Amino acid sequence: MTHLTDDLHAALSRQRIETPSWGYGNSGTRFKTFAAPGAARDVFEKIDDAAEVHRLTGIAPSVALHIPWDEVDDYAALGRHARERGVDIGAINPNVFQDDVYRLGSVTHPDEAVREQATQHLLDCVEVMRQTGSRDLSLWFADGTNYAGQDDLRRRKHAMRSALKRVHDALPENGRMLVEYKLFEPAFYATDLFDWGAAYAHCVAIGEKAQVLVDLGHHAQGVNIEQIVAFLLDEGRLGGFHFNARRYADDDLIVGTSNPFELFCIYAELVAAGHSTDQRTRTTAQDVAYMIDQSHNIEPKVEAMLQSVLNCQEAYAKALLIDRDALKDAQQAGDVLAAHRALTDAFRTDVRPLLAEWREAGGLPTDPIAAHRASGYQTRVTRERGTAVGGGGYPVKEKVMGT
């Protein structure tokens, strides 16, 4: 059995996972959104739920916001509300895909007026960063085309670059712009930010504050995501993750459920980079933003988020247990299977007793999900909030059933 050493304790205590506000409200799939009893009805309740996840896990100290879904009149007050509950405001996520005017795109739209509207919204979100103390602006665009010849692909590339550059240059001194990519959807012929290479090329051209964000659900089947992670780490351009799991496309399921070995291999690369002799690689690895981006539709919201955070913690703990010396020796000797076993031995380790030991040492419940179920939190918020009627990421309507 693996025991908790001082080094393991310190490493586990440094782990941070950011949870998303939209994961606590009534959000669902493209098919149907099922209203959940006790789901958060506004951003303040979302922060309360995020604080509950952090209280039970100790490694989820921030919550990402989505604007305008989480728009408020006083962001300073929202920040105080978060801090009073023991969490901080994390990444700010603009929305340039929901309005009708974005039917043909946002910052790459053929109409200059629409492009300007979209870019101004991004700049408004930079101001939200300043007011909340957020470091990261997380950017995803639905921009693309459905048919060959629909638009000029190079014009769209230049329009994307121009908008990103304006936003980059407006960022706070310590701010970062995390550029996300996606293979397809909702555009099916061409997506303007179609893979990590496109995002990387824009970031390199734009400036040091621009880095690539990797969403685990945004790749073609069979793509080696950990290799992309390793490449971006080595280039000093990996800014963050949106953790989730997929079986087919962008399923937004709980991370680590469909392919836990992939999640482990990603963390293996991150841990290795964190101990690299190359200063840039090491610094990049130590500054990665780890964020959840999932759609909890049939699962209880808070419990689903707990499961997500704990799955990331288990994958990270296993990556910390890799015998790096044995792995390196086998790799240098060309011993293919010994190298593979050095990796899989760590993956097969049951780290739950180790994590229970770490939690006990930190005054946390040894089984966070059991503690959540026993706490009465869900019963209380269900009684207080009822079942709000709302769908997708949109602000939940005032109509409430069961109150």
Buried (B, 14 or more C-beta within 10 A) or exposed (E): EBEBEEEBBEBBEEBBBBBBBBBBBBBBEEEEBEBBBBBBBBBBBBBBBBBBBBBBBBBBBBBBBBBBBBBBEEBEEBBEBBEEBEBBBBBBBBBBBBBEBBEBBBBBBBEEEBBEBBBEBBBBBBEBBEBBBBBBBBBBBBBBBEEEEBBEBEEBBEBBBBBBBBBBEBBBEEBBBBBBBBBBBEBEBBBBBBBBEBBBEBBBEBEEBBBBBBBBBBBEEEEEBBEBBBBBBBBBBBBBBBBBBBEEBBBBBBBBBBBBBBBBBBBBBBBBBBEBEEEEBBEBBEBBBBBBBBBBBEBBBBBBBBBBBBBBBBBBBBBBBBBEEBBEBBEEEEEEEBBEBBBBBBBEBEBEEBBBBBBEEEEBBBBBBEBBBEBEBBEEBBEEBBBBBBBBBBBBEEEBEEE
